[in-house]
Structure formats: C-alpha cells, structure tokens
Amino acid sequence: MISFKRLDYYKQLMRLDKPIGILLLLWPTLWALWLAAKGAPDSIILWVFILGTVLMRSAGCVINDYADQDFDPHVERTKNRPLATGVVSSKEALLLATGLSFCAFLLILNLNSLTISLSICALFLAASYPFTKRFFAIPQAYLGIAFSFGIPMAFAAQTNTIPVIAWLLMAANLLWVIAYDTEYAIVDKTDDLKIGIKTSAITFGRFDVAGIMLCHIIFIGLMFCVGQLQSLGVAYYLSLNIALGLIMYQYYLIRDRKPADCFKAFLHNNWVGAIIFIGIALDYFI
C-alpha cells in the first residue's frame, strides 16, 4: 500500500505543488479553443483539454526529472527534487509518467481521429524535450513547440481541421515560451554552465535580456495579427495592450539578471496568458 508520504513525493515529482507550468500550458490551449469555437467551445472538448493539460504537464515533469536526475543534484534549485535525492526510483518515475500519459490518451479517445493523431506527436515532443538540453543550443524553442501543440489539437478537436490561424497562433506562443523560459533559464545559468547543459540563456550570452524582449514583442505583434484575421474587437486589443504593459514590467525585473527577479518575471507570465484569454472570451461574449 502506498503511504501518504510517498504520494507527497509523487506530487512533488509531478509539480502539482507548483501549478505555474499547468497554467502556462493551459492559457494558449484555451485561446485556441475559444478562437476555434468563436467563443462557445464544446463542454466535453473543453474538459478533455483541461484535464489532459494537467495530466500531460505532470507527465512531462516526471520525464524531465528522469532525464535530468544526474544533473539536478548539482543545481541549487533542483537538488531536493525526489529523483535527485533518491526518495523515488527511476522505475517508479517511468511507471508514473507512463500511467499519466495513458490516462491522457484515454481522454483524447473521446475526440476525432485528427486530434488523436496529433496527440501522438504531442506525446513524442513532451517525452523528448528533456534530452534536447544535451545537444540543442536553444532547447527552449523545442519546448515552445511542445507547449504549443495544444493549439492545433484544439482546432482539430473543435473543427476537425487545422486552419492557418492555428499555425500563426502556434508561432506566437512558441516565441512567448522562448521568452519566459529564457527568464527561467537565467536563474540556473551559473549551475548550467558548470554541468555543461545548453539553454537559451547561455546561447544568447550578453544579449539574453534583449532576446527575451524581442521574442515578447514579436509575440504581441503576431497576436495582433491573430486578432485581425479573426476580426476581434476592442476587448481583445485592450487585453493585448495590458499584456504589453505586463511585459514591460518584466523587463524592469530582468534587466539586472538577478535570479530571484528573473524567476519572479517567469511566474508573472501567468498574468500575460490570463489577460489575453480574458480579452478573447470577453470579445466573443460582447
């Protein structure tokens, strides 16, 4: 019988105690569902994607820690994670990730064949991302694709097609992910240099802050184009302006590259995602 203490270790491994990842994955998926359904997504599809997001983000965290278990003990922020300390075994982690992924797949079986096919690609991206840090100069870009794959899946589930607007929204979200995950990477930059893994914060070098802001600005520009193509109105564009203001505040936080402030900026992106969703939902409601 599994003890409550062990369940707590599993909760930590899945990062259920740190829901920021779920929210950053969920907001773009909700943008896509609302845009695909013109403000009235199917309730079953909506719940499948909400629950699927929680399950897949949890599985992704477990796979990430499994891949990084030799690195995490040498990084200040991650040295106390369950796999790094050995309180959870590699076998347990693999079984947990498999179980979570299987549950997510069972949910997707309620949807159409196009969405099911895309879910297989999404699973591959989630499982392979942690290993890209060993050889890819900007693994945040790969993460951006993985974190954006809910967008074409949402359009596929709602309309059984993937229109051009879905790919544009995916491109916008990809840049947003690179921006906020580079903020996150700055926090670990010193440790990452010591252990030899690759991140965008290291690759961008002294242009890391400039790179973050450039990605943010292009993201907002592409979201403006999304609004034009979808004929969205005042509420949406007001939300983009508020999001831009929030991004300017992030610049204030990251400009000196202080780890604590960069982590605060990373967390702050939840509000960017939320305000854009509110703008989309409110625009259709009006």
Secondary structure, DSSP 8 states (H G I E B T S, - for coil): ---HHHHHHHHHHTTTT-THHHHHHHHHHHHHHHHHTTT---HHHHHHHHHHHHHHHHHHHHHHHHHTTTTGGGSTTTTTSHHHHTSS-HHHHHHHHHHHHHHHHHHHTTS-HHHHHHHHHHHHHHHHGGGGGGT-S-HHHHHHHHHHTHHHHHHHHHHSS--HHHHHHHHHHHHHHHHHHHHHHHHTHHHHHHHT---HHHHHGGGHHHHHHHHHHHHHHHHHHHHHHTT--HHHHHHHHHHHHHHHHHHHHHTT--HHHHHHHHHHHHHHHHHHHHHHHHHHH-
